[in-house]
Amino acid sequence: MSDGYGTLYLCATPIGNLGDMTFRAVEILKKVSLIAAEDTRHTRKLTSHFDIHTPLTSYHEHNRQTKGPELVAKLLAGQDVAVVSDAGLPGISDPGEDLVRLAIQAGVRVTPIPGACAALTALMASGLSTRGFQFVGFLPKASTARRKYLQTLRSQPETLLFYESPHQLIKTLEDLSAVLGDRQAVIGRELTKLHEEFCRTTLSGLVVHFREHPPRGEFVIVVARHDGAQDMPEQTPPEITDDYIRQEVERRVAGGANKKDAIRMIASQWGLSRRRVYQLALDSG
């Protein structure tokens, strides 16, 4: 690694509350030659607030293949460059990952400037196990691809962390419940902001909640780890008796789901006939 090269700084930015910006991050952003930002308009608000006058350039998913080599060339020429995302840690579920790889391959020093992370912020307040966790980030947008990927997570023994946008949230929660089982789950919304909200229930309960309260903002979904009892196969196993199905309907209704949602989720999760589950639900009153 040459001493004549610049340094690539990965600067964390607040996920909502500007008070979470670190002194070190402000110092770095003031001293570098250039800030590569996911959205320069968004980052300009941040730099203005902290009286930072360093030039900005855009670096995002749609220009990373051309812009990445340009930024590495500046680093090789001795300029220090900071990369930031719109919120949180650059390089985590964003194109900063590619820039880090290019810089390392070129022999450039990469220095992380830690700070807020939405996934860990939600996890530590979730009440679910933090002894082991798997960060998944955004799932595929197509339901078929999403369910196929979720199948690989069914038996994972760690708490699972997902990011999701408001227009995809309900569909994703439905698929999580259908594939992973109706586990305990927590959603964190508007984290560190004025209207911060945590919703703690089951996956099916979250579906019900957000059907009644249209989702807004960005979401972190925290799903309880696999515990063996939740690892239900796709087809009906011998132990799924009529009495068990009736009890499951009653349990989910008692947990806040309406009967129609409970029936649909149970039928989907275990590969049952929805008519059968509906009839058993009627029999139980």
C-alpha positions in Angstrom: 0.0 0.0 0.0 1.5 3.3 -1.1 1.8 6.3 1.3 1.0 8.5 -1.6 -2.5 7.2 -2.0 -5.5 8.8 -0.4 -7.8 7.1 2.1 -11.4 6.0 1.5 -13.5 6.9 4.6 -16.8 5.1 5.1 -18.7 7.7 7.1 -21.9 6.7 9.0 -24.7 9.3 9.0 -27.8 9.6 11.2 -30.7 7.3 10.4 -33.1 10.0 11.5 -32.0 12.2 14.4 -29.2 14.5 13.4 -28.0 14.4 17.0 -26.6 11.0 16.3 -23.9 12.3 13.9 -20.5 11.7 15.6 -17.9 14.4 16.1 -15.4 12.3 14.2 -17.7 11.9 11.2 -18.1 15.7 11.0 -14.3 16.2 11.3 -13.6 13.7 8.5 -16.3 15.1 6.1 -14.7 18.6 6.6 -11.2 17.5 5.8 -11.6 15.1 2.8 -11.3 16.4 -0.7 -14.6 14.9 -1.9 -17.8 13.3 -0.5 -19.4 10.6 -2.6 -23.1 10.7 -1.7 -26.0 8.4 -2.6 -28.2 11.4 -3.0 -26.4 14.7 -3.1 -29.6 16.7 -2.4 -30.2 14.7 0.8 -26.6 14.9 1.9 -26.4 18.6 1.2 -29.0 19.1 4.0 -26.7 17.2 6.4 -23.5 19.1 5.4 -25.3 22.4 5.6 -26.5 21.6 9.1 -22.9 20.8 10.3 -21.3 23.7 8.3 -19.4 21.3 6.0 -18.3 22.8 2.7 -16.6 19.9 1.0 -17.6 19.3 -2.6 -20.2 16.5 -3.2 -20.4 14.1 -6.1 -23.1 11.4 -6.7 -22.3 7.8 -6.3 -25.3 5.4 -6.4 -26.6 2.1 -7.7 -27.2 3.4 -11.3 -23.7 5.0 -11.8 -21.5 2.9 -9.7 -19.9 1.0 -12.5 -18.6 4.2 -14.2 -18.2 6.4 -11.1 -16.4 3.8 -8.9 -13.2 3.7 -11.1 -13.3 7.5 -11.2 -13.3 7.7 -7.4 -10.5 5.1 -7.1 -8.4 7.2 -9.6 -8.8 10.2 -7.3 -7.7 8.1 -4.3 -4.7 6.8 -6.2 -3.8 10.4 -7.0 -3.6 11.1 -3.3 -7.0 12.6 -2.6 -9.0 11.5 0.5 -12.6 10.6 -0.3 -15.5 10.0 2.1 -18.5 7.9 1.0 -21.9 8.3 2.7 -25.3 6.7 2.2 -28.6 8.5 2.7 -28.8 7.1 6.2 -26.7 4.8 8.4 -23.7 2.8 7.3 -22.4 3.0 3.7 -21.6 -0.3 2.2 -24.4 -2.1 4.0 -27.2 -2.8 1.5 -26.0 -0.1 -0.8 -23.4 0.4 -3.6 -20.7 1.5 -1.2 -19.9 -2.2 -1.0 -18.6 -2.1 -4.6 -16.4 0.9 -4.0 -14.8 -0.7 -1.0 -13.9 -3.7 -3.1 -12.4 -1.6 -5.8 -10.4 0.5 -3.4 -9.0 -2.6 -1.6 -8.1 -4.2 -5.0 -6.2 -1.0 -5.9 -4.2 -1.0 -2.6 -6.0 2.0 -1.1 -6.6 2.3 2.6 -10.2 1.9 3.7 -11.2 3.4 7.1 -14.6 2.9 8.7 -16.1 5.8 10.7 -18.8 4.0 12.8 -22.2 5.3 13.8 -25.9 4.6 13.6 -27.3 1.4 11.9 -31.0 0.9 11.5 -30.9 -2.9 11.7 -29.0 -3.0 15.0 -31.0 -0.1 16.4 -34.2 -2.1 15.8 -32.6 -5.3 17.1 -31.4 -3.9 20.4 -34.9 -2.6 21.2 -36.8 -5.6 19.8 -36.8 -7.8 22.9 -35.9 -10.8 20.7 -32.6 -12.7 21.1 -29.4 -10.7 20.3 -27.0 -13.6 21.0 -26.9 -14.4 17.3 -28.5 -12.7 14.3 -28.4 -12.7 10.5 -28.7 -9.5 8.6 -30.6 -10.1 5.3 -31.4 -6.6 4.2 -33.9 -6.2 1.3 -35.5 -9.4 -0.1 -36.3 -10.0 -3.8 -39.3 -7.9 -4.9 -41.0 -10.8 -6.8 -43.0 -13.0 -4.5 -41.8 -16.3 -6.1 -38.1 -15.3 -5.8 -38.7 -14.0 -2.3 -40.3 -17.2 -1.0 -37.6 -19.3 -2.6 -34.9 -17.3 -0.8 -36.9 -17.4 2.5 -36.9 -21.2 2.2 -33.1 -21.1 2.8 -33.7 -19.2 6.1 -36.3 -21.5 7.6 -33.9 -23.4 9.9 -31.5 -20.6 10.7 -31.0 -20.5 14.5 -30.4 -16.7 14.5 -32.7 -13.7 14.8 -33.4 -12.4 11.3 -33.1 -8.8 10.2 -34.8 -7.4 7.1 -35.2 -4.0 5.5 -38.4 -3.1 3.6 -40.2 -0.2 1.9 -43.8 0.7 2.6 -45.3 -0.4 -0.7 -43.8 -3.9 -0.3 -44.2 -4.4 3.4 -47.5 -6.3 3.6 -46.6 -8.7 0.8 -43.3 -9.4 2.5 -44.9 -10.0 5.9 -47.3 -12.4 4.3 -44.5 -14.4 2.7 -42.4 -14.4 5.9 -45.4 -15.8 7.8 -46.2 -18.4 5.1 -42.6 -19.7 4.7 -41.1 -19.2 8.2 -44.2 -19.8 10.2 -46.1 -17.4 12.4 -43.2 -16.4 14.6 -42.8 -13.5 17.0 -41.7 -10.4 15.2 -41.0 -6.7 15.7 -41.1 -3.9 13.3 -39.2 -0.7 13.9 -40.4 2.4 12.0 -39.1 6.0 11.8 -36.2 5.0 14.1 -34.7 7.8 16.2 -37.2 10.3 14.8 -40.1 12.1 16.5 -42.7 9.5 15.5 -40.5 6.4 16.2 -42.7 3.3 16.6 -42.1 -0.3 17.5 -44.8 -2.9 16.8 -44.3 -6.2 18.6 -46.5 -9.2 17.8 -46.5 -12.2 15.5 -45.9 -12.0 11.7 -49.7 -12.5 11.1 -50.4 -9.8 13.7 -48.2 -7.4 11.8 -50.1 -8.1 8.6 -53.3 -7.2 10.3 -51.8 -4.1 11.9 -50.5 -2.7 8.7 -53.6 -3.5 6.7 -55.4 -1.3 9.2 -52.7 1.3 9.4 -51.2 1.9 5.9 -47.4 1.7 6.1 -45.4 4.9 5.8 -41.6 5.4 6.2 -38.8 2.9 6.1 -39.1 -0.4 8.0 -36.8 -2.8 9.8 -38.4 -6.2 10.4 -36.9 -8.3 13.2 -38.0 -12.0 13.2 -37.5 -14.4 16.0 -35.1 -17.2 15.5 -36.0 -20.7 14.5 -36.7 -22.9 17.5 -37.5 -26.3 15.9 -41.2 -26.2 16.7 -41.7 -23.6 13.9 -40.1 -25.7 11.2 -43.3 -26.9 9.7 -43.0 -28.7 6.3 -44.9 -27.4 3.3 -47.4 -30.3 3.3 -49.6 -31.4 6.2 -47.7 -33.6 8.7 -49.5 -36.3 10.6 -49.5 -34.3 13.8 -51.6 -31.4 12.3 -54.9 -32.8 13.4 -58.3 -31.1 13.2 -58.2 -30.2 16.9 -54.7 -28.7 16.4 -56.0 -26.6 13.5 -59.0 -25.3 15.5 -56.6 -24.4 18.4 -54.3 -22.5 16.0 -57.2 -20.5 14.6 -58.3 -19.6 18.1 -54.8 -18.7 19.2 -54.2 -16.4 16.2 -57.6 -14.7 16.7 -56.8 -14.2 20.4 -53.5 -12.7 19.3 -55.2 -10.0 17.3 -55.7 -11.5 13.8 -59.2 -11.6 12.3 -60.6 -15.0 11.5 -60.3 -14.6 7.8 -56.6 -13.8 8.0 -55.9 -16.6 10.5 -57.5 -19.1 8.1 -55.6 -17.9 5.1 -52.2 -17.9 6.9 -52.7 -21.4 8.4 -53.8 -22.9 5.1 -50.8 -21.3 3.3 -48.3 -22.2 5.9 -49.1 -25.9 6.1 -50.4 -26.5 2.5 -53.9 -27.1 3.7 -57.2 -26.6 1.9 -58.5 -23.3 2.9 -62.1 -24.7 2.8 -61.0 -27.4 5.4 -59.5 -24.8 7.7 -62.6 -22.5 7.3 -65.0 -25.4 8.1 -62.9 -26.3 11.2 -62.9 -22.7 12.3 -66.7 -22.6 12.0 -67.0 -25.8 14.0 -65.0 -24.2 16.8 -67.4 -21.3 16.9 
